[in-house]
């Protein structure tokens, strides 16, 4: 049985990837420092699956601990999801983002190299495309990141690409996520912001739960059908399955560096998402209009054709599925305490 290490494995995306991985024939080792996650997630994962899941509390900057983990558990593959991910925070505190995201990734690759583990799926981001020159966005679209967070993701991609060119024994896939949202159908794991939620759909949930007074809509003068920003939302379970498809690709393909967009291929405006959530809740969400934020773009929509064809992967859930699963998770999270 092969063993996979998932960095950031107790986080929102990591926990869903771990659960989907538990359905396959892999031994799973989660590695997380719980900076933006919680060890309670491990208990939920153990309830959801009969498979053993090993957890190591560790920082990706700790190269010796990573090397010890690789050797102790005989790791064969790595999914690298650990990293700081707030765009506004990254612009305020770039030092933390460059240190954690870039130095942490270099530390991980150094440990992998020393332990001769050269199969990697990397969690990248569609934010590296910046303000799109055309829609939908394919993998050939120019990259022009406009935030520190996006710069760190592109830097890591360039590092991994360069590494694979210098040493052709590496097999690396970078997955450029669009907008993950929702939760597993069990309602047992989901996005758990430690502070005020920075993402739209959890923020709507917090308003519905009375945790936030109103939903702030940042701008209504975008060049879109209703004046609010348009984004491509992908159900978190579809995203997690994309990681398994990428892992399959690595197992079967030639070595090298490959990138894939993971998105639905459809765009929804902020107002459309609010209306859908109101349909699910059967009540109104209180909103207010604020000024546009620096760096916010009109629209971002994926062209997932490459992933559809090469990875044999596509989304199966729609916006209503995302909103229903999100409400199931957040209402259970707060009402059942």
N, C-alpha and C positions, 0 to 999 in steps of 0.2 A: 504493500500500500504506500503510495506517495504521500509526502507531508508538505503542507503549504503553510507559510507564515503570512498572516494578514496584519500589517501595521495599521494602527488606528482602528483595530478590530472591534472595539466596543462603541465606536461612534455611530452616528445615524446611518451613513452608508455602509460602514464596516460591519455593523451588526446584521444588516439585511444580506450583505454578501456572505457572511459567515453562515447564516441560516440556509441560504440557497446552496452553499458549498456542502452543508451537512447532508444534503440529499444525494451527494455524489460519493465516489469511492476515494475520499481523501481524509487523511488525518489532519486536523485543524489546530493550529497554534495561533492564538491572538496575542498581539503585542501592542500595549497602549499605556500611556502615562496618565490617562484620565484627566487631562487638562480641560478638555471639552466633552468629556463623557463620564460615565459612572459605572462602577463595578457591579451595580445592581442589574445592569443589562445582561451580564453573564448568567445570572440566575434565571432570567427570562428565557435566554437561549437554551439553557439546559432543560427547561420545562417544555420547550417547543420541539426538541429533538431527543432521540434516544442515543445519539452519537456522543462520544466523549469530545469535549472541547477544552483544550488546554489554554490557560491564560497566564501571560507574563506581564507583570507591571514594570514597564521599562520605557525609557526615552530613546528615540532614534539617534540622538546625539551621543549616546553612550555606546561607542563602537565595541569596546571589550564585552559588554553585556550582550550585544547582538551576536558577536562571534561565539560566545558561550552558548547562546540559544541555538544558533545554527548547528553547532557540534553536538549539543545535548540531544536535540530532537531530530537530527539528520534531515534538515530541511531540503526539499527538492525544488520548490517553487515559492515565489514571493509575490504578494499583491501589496503594493505600497499605497496606502490611503491616508497615512498620518500626515497632518499638516494644519497650519492655521488657515482659515478660509474666509474671513470677513473682509470684503472689499473696503468699506469705510475705515475699519480699524487698521488695515494694512497701510493706508495712506497717512494715518496719524502716527503709526508706530512701525516704520519700515524696518528698523533694526531687528525687531523680534521676528518679522516675516522672513527676512533674508537669512537670519541665523537658523530659525527652526526649519523652514521649508527647503532652503538650498543646502545649508551645512548639514542638516539632518539627512537629506537624500544622499549627499556625498558620503556621510558616515555609513549609511545603509549599504551603498554600493561597495565601499571599502570592505565591509564585513562579508558581503556576498563574494567578492573577489577572493578574499583570503580563504574562504571556505569552499571555493569552486562551485558556487550556486549562481547560475547565469540565466535563469528563466524568470522574467519579471513582467508583471502587469502594473502599469503606473496610472494613478488617478490624476489626469490632467483636467483642463477646463476649457470650455468654449469662450471664456473671457479673453483668451489670448488673441482672438480674432479682432477684438475692438469694435469700432463702429463699422458695420459691414458695408462693403462696396457693392454687393449684390446679395439677393436672397433667392432661394435658401442657400445657406452657407455649406459648401463642401470642403473637403480636406485640402484642396488646392487654394482656398481663399487666402489672401495675404494675412499675415499675423502682425498686429499692431496694438499690443496691450496698452491699456490706459490707466491701470492701477498697479500698485506695488504687488498685490496678490497675483495678478495676471502675469506680471513680469517674472515673478518667481516660478510660476508654472512653465512659462516659455523657456526660462533659463535651464530648468531641469530637463525639459524635453531636448534642448540643444545639447546638453551634457550627455544624455543617454544616447542620442543619435551619434554624437562624436565617438563615444565609447564603443558603440557597436561597429563603427567603421574601422576603429583601430584594432579591435579584437572581435573577429567574426564568430567566436564561439558563443557570444551573447545572443539571446532571443528576447526581444523587448516589444511590448505593445503599450502605447499611450492611448488612453481613452479620454476623449474630450467630451466631458459631460455638458449638457445644456442645463436644464433646471429640474433637478430631482425633487419630488414632492410625494406626499401621501405616506402610507405605512403598510406593513404586512397585513394581510386579511384577518389575521388572528387578533389584531389590535393590541398585541403584547409588546411590540417594539415600535419605535417611531422617533421622530425628531423631538428632542428635549432641550430646548434652549435654556442655558443656565441663567441668562439674563433676558432682557426684552428681545423677542424674536426679530431677527434681521431679514428673514425671508417672508414673502407675501402671504403664502397659504397658512403657515403657523400663526402669523400675525392676525389673520382673519379669525382663526380659532380662538385666540386670546381675547379678541373683542367679544366674540359670541359667549365666551365663558365668564366675561366680566373682569378679566385680568387686565385689560387695557380699555380705556374709556372709548376710544374711537380709532378707526383705521385711517392712517394718514396716506393719502394718494399724492405722490410726489410728481406733480405736473399734469396738466390736461391740455397741453399745447404741442404734443408730439405729432409727427407726420404719420398718423395712423387713422384707422376708420372712426374711432371715437375719441381721439385726442390723448388716450393713455397708452403707455408703453406696451409693446407686444413681446411676449416671450414664448419659447418652446418648453412646455412642461412635460416631463417624463416620469411615469410612476416608478417609485423606488424599487419595486420588485422587478419591473422590466429592466431597470438599470443594473440591478444585482445579477440578473440572468445574462446581461451583456458581459459581465466579468467572467462568467463561466464559459461563454462562447469565445472570449479572448484567450482564456486558458487552453481551451480545446485547440484553438488556432496555433498557439505556441507549441503545443505537444505534437502537432501534425506538420507544421510548416518548416521551411528552411529558416535558418537563423537570420538575424538582422533587426531593424527597427521599423515598426509600422504604427500608423496612427489611424484611429477610427472615431468618427462622431457618434455619440449616443444621444439621440433625441427622437422625438415623435415625428418630426417633419411638419408639424402643424403649429401655428401661432395663435395665442389667445391674449387679448388685452387685459389690463388690470380690471377694467369694468366687467368684462365677460367672466372673469374668474370670480369676482364678487357676486355677480348674478347667479352663477352656478352654485356657489356655496349657499346663497340664500335659498335656492331651490331645494338643496339638500336639507337645510335647517328648517325650511318653511317659515322663515322670519327674516326681517331686514337687518343689515349690518350698518351701524352708524359709521359714516365716513366724514373726512374733512380734506380739503385741498391745500397742499403746501407747494412751495416753489420746487422746481426741478432741482435735482442734485447734480453736482459736478460729475461728469463722466457717464451719466445715464444716457442710453442711446434709444432711438425710436423703436427698432425691432431687431430681434435675433431669433432666427428660425433655422433649424438644422436641415441639411440634406443627408439623411442616413443611408443613402443608397449603397455606399461601400460596405457598411456593416451588414446591411440586408443581404448583399450578395456574397461577400467574402466570409463573414462570420456566421451566415445563415441565422441571423438574429433580426427580430423586429418587435416593436411594442405591441402589446395586446390590450392595454387599458387606456381609457379615454379620460377626459377632464372630470367627468362626473365620478368615475371610479376613484380618481385621485382625491376629490373632495370628500366622498363618502368614507374612504379609508382613513383620511386625515381626521375627520370628526370622530370616527369610532375610537381611534387611538387617543386623541386629546381629551375627549369626554371621559373615557375610562381612566386615563391618567389622573385627572383631577377629581372626578366624581366618586371614584372608588377608593380614594385614600382614606 
